[in-house]
Amino acid sequence: MISRELEERRREGSAETEVEPSPSFMVLRHHTDFVATIAYSPDGSQVAIGSNDKTITIWGAKTGTLLRTLKGHHSNCVKALAFSPDGTHIVSGSYDKSAIIWDFEQGVLSRRLNKHTYSITSVAFSPDGMFVASGSNDCKICIWDASTGYYMKTLEGHTDCVRAVTFSPDGTQIASGSNDETVAIWDVISGELIGTLADVHTDCVTSVAFTPDGATIASGSDDKTIAIWDSQTETLLRILEGHSDQITSIAFSPDGARIASSSNDGNTLIFDVESGIIIRKLKGGTSSARAVAFSPDGAQLASGTYDNTVTLWDIPFFWVG
């Protein structure tokens, strides 16, 4: 449902409306270097943060309490995080070229995944929890057996660094974004390249996301735009604009109607996907925004910044119409 506020803006013909930020719910401060990635646990009770300080912190999403720190195994920036669908494990990808699957309940290393020859930039669990995908600056995507850590196959086709990987909601496909300015679509089982979204972005594709129904793919880019694509026809539906610097991360709301983006311009924007209108402009921290994530229930938005902090925004009040 489109909110009354959004409908009023549409009638006024506004493509971009400045809105006062909503009050932040809480600010998480612990890391000693910039925040690179954020992930919510599947039940939404906890938030995991990866940082350039080589550690992962786990927080209570409702309380803002630091619960534990995972450290001592990565020797460089923790650039990517993803929870298993059942919440029992978390995978981290690092600039040290390795990915680690952690036993989340125990907070200990379970399996280390070594195959990439350059920094790992993105990781993802398949929806059934059977596979892990990792994207790297070596231009490749590796697929792993999540239960054993066994290396299964490599997806090759990008001509520059892979910056983002994500599984489709049904688990049959992987979408990847690259510095070659394209989004590639892969068949998970065969490993074949089955589609390419190209000729839209004019700079590196830094982030990709599927809507929960799998019908739409979004790609965020260093060209400051977000492209919205039909995943079946591979056609461009619209371009979302509003950032004045490179986009670092994107995330769909659980209902797929909104998309949040973080940028080096220091802002986190929330767009209505259908209209392209900016619903909220949020500024957490004092420097560039590096990561963004919605809680599974859509009630909270986390944004991480270069000043080492994460802001949790309480958003339900502008979510209803």
N, C-alpha and C positions, 0 to 999 in steps of 0.2 A: 504494500500500500504506500502511495506517495503521501508524505506528510503535508499538512496544510501550509507549512512554511515553504516547502519546496514547490507546491502548486502555485503559491502566490508569486514566487520568483519566476516560474515558467510563464505565467500570465504577463508579467512585467517584461519578459523577453531577456532576462538576465542570464548570460552564459557563465558568469563568474561573480559571486557575491561575497564580499568580505564579511565575515561573521566573527564576533568576539569568541575567543576560545572558551570551551567549557572548563569548569574548575577541574584541575587534576585531582585524581583520587589519592595518589601517593607517588613519591619519588624514591626509587631504590638506588642507594649509594653504597658501593663496596669495591668495585673494580678499580684498579690502578692504571688502566689504559682504556682506550675507546671500546665501546660496545659494538660488536660486529654482527650479532645474530640473536634472535629471540624465538622461543617456541613454547607454546602452552601444552601442558599435559592433556590427554584426551578428555579427562573429566573436568578440566578447567581449574582445578584446585591449586596447581603449581605452575610457575613460570621458570623456564630455564634460560639463562643468558650466557652467551659465549663472547669472549673478549680477546683483545690483542695482548692482554696480560697472561695469556696461555691457560686460563682457567675457565671453568664452567660453574656458575652459581645457580642454586635452586632456591626459589622463594615461594612463600605462601601467597597466592594471588589475591586473597581477600584480606590478609593480615599485613602483608609487606614484610614478613619475618624471614630472615635468611635461615634456611633449613640445613643446607650443606654445601660444600664446595668440592668439586671434582678437579683434581690437579695432579701434577707430577708425571703425566704420561705424554702430553703434547709439549713440543719444544718450540712452538711458534703460535701465531694467532689462531684462535678457534673461530673459524669463519662461518661454519654452518652447523645447525642442529636440527634434529627431527626425532619425534617420539614414535615408538611403535604404536599401532592402533590400540593395543590392550594396555598401554602405559607401563609395561614392565621393563622396557629397555629404551635407551636413547642413543642415537648415533651422532657422533661429532666428526666434522671434517676440518682439517687444519692446513695451514700453509707449510707444515712440516712434511707434507705429502701423504700423510696417513689419515685413515678414518678409524674411529674406535666405537665399538658397540659396548655400552655400559649396562650393567645390571642396575637399573634405576632404583630398585628398592634397597639394594645393599650399597649402592654408590661405589661399586668397584668395576674395574675393567673386565669385560667378558671376552671380547675378541678384538684383535687389531687387524685392520684391512690394509695390506700393502701391495700396491700394484702401480699406482700413478708415479710419474717421473717428475711432476711439478706440483705446485700448490693445489690442494683441493678447495674448491670454491663453493660447492653445494652438495647436499646430501638429501635423500628422501627415502622413507619407508613405503613399500607398496601397501595398498589399502587392506590386504589380507595378512600383512606382516611377514610374508614369506621372503621378500626380497628387499635389498637395499641398493639404491643407485647413488653413484658419486660422480660429480663432474669436476673437471680439473683444467688448469692452465696448460696441460699437455694436449688439449683439444679433444680429449676422449671422455667417454662415459663408461664406467665399469658397473657391472651388475654382479651382486653378491648374494649368496644364500644367507639369509639373516640368522638362521639357527646355528649354522656351523662356521660362518665366516668364509666359506669356500668361494673362491673367485669363479664366476660362471662364464662371462663373456664381456667383450669390449664393443661399444658402439662407436664407429668412426664415420665421419662425414663432414664435421665442422672444419673450417680452414683456419680457425683462430681459437683462442682460449674459450672454454666452456664456463659460463658464469652462473648458470642456474639449471636445475633439473627438478622435475616434479612428475608424479604419476597421475594419470587420469583417474577419476573416481572409481571406474570399474576395473582398474588395474591392468588393462590390456595395452596401454600406450604410455610412453614417456615423452614429455615435451622438454626441450632444452633450449636455452638462450645462449648466445655466443657473441664474442667480440667481432665476429664476421657479419654482424648486423641482422642475423636471421634467427628464426625459431624453427627447430627441427622436430618432427614428430616421428617416433620410433615404435615399432612393434616389439613388445617386451619379450615374447617367446622367441621369435625368429631373429630379433636384433636388426631387422631391416629398416632402413629409412623409408617411411611411407608418405611423408609430406614435408613441405618446407614453406614457411610463412616468410616472405621476403619482399623487398622493394618498397618498404614503408619506412622503417627506421633508417636514420642516416648516421648512426653511431652505435656503439656496443649495446647489445641487449643484456641487461644486468639482472633481470628477474622475470619469472614466468609463473602463472597460476591458472588453474582450471576453476570454473564455477563448480559448486557442489554437484550439479546435475550433469557436468561434463560437456554441456552444449557450447560453452564459450571458453576461450583462452585469452588471457591478458598478458601483454609483454611490456615491461618497463625498460627505458633506455637512457643512455647518457645523452641522447638528443633532447631530453627534458619532457618527453611525451610517453603516454601509455596507449598502446594499440589494443583494441578489442576485436577479436576474431571469432568467426563461426568455426567451431572445431571440425564440423562435418564437411563443409564446403571449402574451408580454408580461405574464405573471403574476409576482407576487412569490413567491419561493421561501423567503427567510428574511432576517432582519435580524441583522447582526453588531454587537455592542456591546462596549465596553471602554475607549474613549477618554473623557476628561473635558473635552475642548475640541474645537474645530473640526478636522475632517479636511482636510488640505491636499493629499494625494496618495495614490493607490492603484496597486498593480501586481500582476498575477497572476504566479505562478511559471510556468516554461515548460510544466509538465505540467498547469496549471490547477487543481491540488489545493489550493494555498495562495494566500493573498492577503496582501500587506503593505500597511500604511497608516501614513502619517506624520500628525502632529497638532500643533497649537499647545500641547498638553499636554507636549510635549517628548519623547514616546515614539514609537517605531516598533514596531507590533504585527504579528505574523505569525499569521494565523488558518488553521485547517483549514476549507476552504469548506463541506464537507459537514456537519460537526457544529457549526460556529460556535465551536469551542473555540480559545482563544488558546494557541498553541504556544510563542511566545517574546515577551517584552517587552524591547526593546532601547532603550538610551538613549545616543545618540552626541552629543557636544557638550554645551553648557551652557545651551541655550535651546530655543525651539520648533523642531520638525522641519518642514521645508518641502517636502521632495521625497524620493521613494523610487523605486528601480529595481532589478529583478533582472537579473543577467547572463544572457545567452542560454542558458548551460548550467545555470543554477540554482545554481551553486556559490558565488556571491557576491551580497550585497545591499548596495546603496549607499544611504545616508541623508544628506541635506543639512540643515543647521541654520542658524538665524538668527545664530549666532556665526561665520559665514563659512567653516565647515569641512564636509567630507564624510568620513564614516566608511565604510570598506569592511569588511563583516562576512564572516567565513569561516563558511559555514553547512552544509557537507555532513554534518557529524557528527550533526546532529539531523534530517537529511533522509531517512535510511534507517531501515527497521524491522528 
